[in-house]
Amino acid sequence: MATTKQTIETSSKAPTLRGTVTSAKTEKTITVEVKTLKVHPKYGKRYRSSKKYLVHAPEGKYAEGDSVTFRECRPLSSRKRHEVVTEAK
């Protein structure tokens, strides 16, 4: 039987998001807050919105306040469905 190597694709179709690390207390998991500017469909007023994501970070090298880029992946736990791509500068 032939064995195949499993590689991580860097060019995934999943959209990437950028946010700020708000918590790095758990092992291999960071909490990232993504802030967006939305426009109300009827009134046109702009307002800020934010959402927190649990992101898989196996290296554990991220601290609070770091800016990271992450993307969607397969479910890793009940709430964790994203993985870190790079640390944004």
SEVOKOL-260738 format. One line per field, with one value per atom (N, C-alpha, C): x, y, z. Coordinates in Angstrom, 1 decimal, decimal comma, m for minus. Each point is the difference from the previous one (the first is absolute). Example, Ala and Ser with C-alpha at 12.3 -4.5 7.8 and 13.67 -1.06 7.14 Angstrom:
2
c1	(13,2/m0,9/0,9/m0,4/0,9/m0,8)
c2	(m5,7/1,2/1,2/1,1/1,1/1,1)
c3	(7,8/0,0/0,0/m0,7/0,0/0,8)
//
This chain:
89
c1	(0,8/m0,8/0,9/m0,5/0,8/m0,5/1,0/m0,4/0,0/m0,9/0,0/0,3/0,6/0,3/m1,1/m0,4/m1,0/0,6/m0,3/0,5/m1,0/0,4/m1,0/0,1/m1,2/m0,1/0,0/0,9/0,0/m1,0/m0,4/m0,9/m1,4/m0,7/m1,3/m1,1/m1,1/m1,1/m0,7/0,3/m0,6/0,5/m0,9/0,4/0,9/0,9/0,8/m0,5/0,2/m0,5/1,2/0,0/1,1/m0,6/0,6/m0,5/1,1/m0,5/1,0/m0,3/1,1/m0,1/m0,5/m1,1/m0,5/0,3/0,2/0,3/0,9/1,0/0,9/0,3/m1,0/0,1/m0,1/m0,7/m0,2/1,2/0,2/1,1/m0,4/0,7/m0,2/m1,2/m0,6/m1,2/0,2/m0,4/0,0/m1,4/m0,4/m1,2/0,3/m0,6/0,4/m1,3/0,1/m1,1/0,2/m1,1/0,1/m1,0/0,5/m0,9/m0,3/m1,3/m0,4/m0,8/m0,1/m0,8/m1,1/m1,3/m1,1/m0,9/m0,8/m0,9/m1,4/m0,9/m1,4/m0,7/m0,7/m0,5/m1,1/m0,8/m1,0/0,4/0,7/0,3/1,4/0,9/1,3/1,0/m0,4/0,9/1,1/1,2/1,1/0,1/0,3/0,1/1,1/0,6/1,1/m0,7/0,6/m0,4/1,2/m0,1/1,2/m0,5/0,8/m0,3/1,3/m0,2/1,2/m0,1/1,2/0,2/1,0/m0,2/1,0/0,9/1,3/0,9/1,0/0,3/1,0/1,4/0,8/1,4/0,9/0,5/0,7/1,4/0,6/1,3/m0,1/m1,1/m0,2/0,9/0,4/0,9/m0,6/m1,4/m0,7/m0,4/0,1/m0,3/m1,2/m0,6/m1,1/0,5/m0,8/0,4/0,6/0,5/0,6/m1,1/0,4/m0,9/0,3/m1,1/0,2/m0,9/0,4/m0,9/m0,4/m1,2/m0,5/m1,0/m0,3/m1,0/m0,8/m1,1/m0,9/0,6/m0,3/0,5/m1,0/0,3/m0,9/m0,3/m1,1/m0,2/1,0/0,6/1,0/m0,5/m1,1/m0,7/m1,4/m0,7/m1,4/m0,1/0,9/0,0/1,2/1,0/1,2/0,0/m0,1/m0,1/0,9/1,0/1,0/1,4/1,0/1,4/0,8/1,1/0,9/0,7/0,1/0,8/1,3/0,0/1,2/m0,2/1,1/m0,1/0,1/m1,0/0,0/0,9/0,7/0,8/m0,7)
c2	(m1,2/1,2/1,2/1,0/1,3/0,9/0,6/1,0/1,4/0,8/1,4/0,9/1,1/1,1/1,0/0,3/1,0/1,4/0,9/1,3/1,1/1,0/1,1/1,0/0,2/0,9/1,5/0,8/1,4/0,8/m0,4/0,7/m0,6/0,2/m0,6/1,0/m0,6/0,8/0,7/m0,4/0,7/1,4/0,9/1,4/0,2/0,9/0,3/1,2/0,0/1,1/0,5/1,2/0,6/0,6/m0,2/0,5/0,1/0,4/0,2/m1,1/m0,5/m1,0/0,6/m0,5/0,5/m0,9/m1,3/m0,9/m1,1/m0,3/m1,1/m0,9/m0,2/m0,7/m1,5/m0,5/m1,4/m0,6/m1,3/m0,6/m0,3/0,4/m0,2/0,7/0,9/0,8/1,4/0,9/1,5/0,5/1,1/0,7/1,2/0,1/1,2/0,8/1,3/0,9/0,7/m0,1/0,6/1,1/1,2/1,2/0,4/0,2/0,4/1,3/0,7/1,1/m0,3/0,0/m0,3/1,2/m0,2/1,1/m0,5/0,8/m0,4/0,0/m1,1/m0,1/1,1/0,4/1,0/1,4/0,3/1,3/0,5/m0,9/0,3/0,4/0,0/0,3/m1,1/0,5/m1,0/m0,2/m1,3/m0,3/m1,1/m0,1/m1,0/m1,2/m1,2/m1,3/m0,8/m0,9/m0,8/m1,4/m1,0/m1,4/m0,7/m0,9/m0,8/m1,4/m0,5/m1,3/m0,7/m1,3/m0,9/m0,6/0,3/m0,4/m1,0/m1,0/m1,0/0,5/0,1/0,4/m1,0/m1,0/m1,1/0,5/1,0/0,5/0,6/0,7/0,7/1,2/0,6/1,2/1,3/0,1/1,2/0,6/1,3/0,7/0,9/0,5/1,0/1,2/0,5/1,2/m0,2/m1,3/m0,3/0,0/0,4/m0,1/m1,2/m0,8/m1,3/m0,1/m0,8/m0,3/m1,5/m0,3/m1,4/m0,3/m1,3/m0,5/m1,1/m0,3/m1,1/m1,3/m1,0/m1,4/m1,0/m1,2/m1,0/0,2/m0,5/0,2/m0,7/0,7/m0,6/m0,2/0,7/m0,3/0,6/0,0/0,5/1,5/0,8/1,4/0,5/m0,9/0,4/m0,5/1,0/m0,4/0,9/0,6/0,8/m0,3/0,3/m0,3/1,2/0,3/1,1/m0,2/1,0/m0,1/0,7/1,2/0,8/1,0/0,5/1,1/1,3/0,8/1,3/1,0/0,8/1,0/1,3)
c3	(0,0/0,0/0,0/m0,7/m0,1/1,1/0,7/1,0/m0,6/0,5/m0,5/1,2/m0,4/1,0/0,0/1,2/0,2/0,2/m0,9/0,1/0,3/0,6/0,3/m1,2/m0,6/m1,1/0,5/m0,6/0,4/m0,8/m1,1/m0,8/0,1/1,1/0,2/m0,5/m0,3/m0,5/1,2/1,2/1,1/0,2/0,3/0,1/1,3/m0,1/1,2/0,7/1,3/0,9/0,7/0,4/0,8/1,3/1,1/1,3/1,0/1,2/1,1/1,1/0,5/1,1/1,3/0,5/1,3/1,1/m0,2/1,1/m0,6/0,7/m0,3/1,2/0,8/1,3/m0,2/m1,0/m0,2/m0,9/0,2/m0,8/m1,4/m1,0/m1,4/m0,5/0,7/m0,4/0,4/m0,9/0,3/m0,4/0,7/m0,3/m0,8/m1,2/m0,9/m0,2/0,1/m0,2/m1,4/m0,8/m1,3/0,0/m0,3/m0,1/m1,4/m0,3/m1,4/0,1/m1,1/m0,2/m0,9/0,5/m0,8/m0,3/m1,1/m0,4/0,2/0,6/0,2/m1,4/m0,3/m1,4/m0,3/1,0/m0,3/0,2/1,1/0,4/m0,5/m0,3/m0,5/1,1/1,2/1,1/0,2/0,2/0,2/1,5/0,3/1,4/0,2/1,1/0,3/0,5/m0,4/0,5/0,3/1,0/0,2/0,3/m0,2/0,2/0,5/0,9/0,6/m0,6/m0,4/m0,5/0,8/0,2/0,6/m1,1/0,1/m1,1/0,5/m0,8/0,3/m0,2/1,0/m0,1/0,7/m0,8/0,7/0,5/m0,5/0,5/1,4/0,2/1,3/0,2/m1,1/0,2/m0,1/0,0/m0,1/1,4/0,1/1,2/m0,2/1,0/m0,1/m0,7/m0,9/m0,8/m1,3/m0,3/m1,3/m1,0/m1,2/m1,2/m0,8/m0,3/m0,7/m1,1/m1,0/m1,2/0,2/m0,2/0,1/m1,0/m0,2/m0,9/0,5/m0,6/0,4/m0,4/0,9/m0,3/0,5/0,1/0,5/1,5/0,5/1,4/0,9/0,9/0,9/1,4/0,3/1,3/m0,2/1,1/m0,2/m0,4/0,3/m0,3/m0,9/m0,1/m0,7/m1,5/m1,0/m1,4/m0,8/0,5/m0,7/0,4/m0,9/0,3/m0,4/0,7/m0,3/m1,3/m0,8/m1,3/0,3/0,3/0,3/1,1/0,6/0,9/m0,8/0,0/m0,8/0,7/m0,7/0,5/0,0)
//
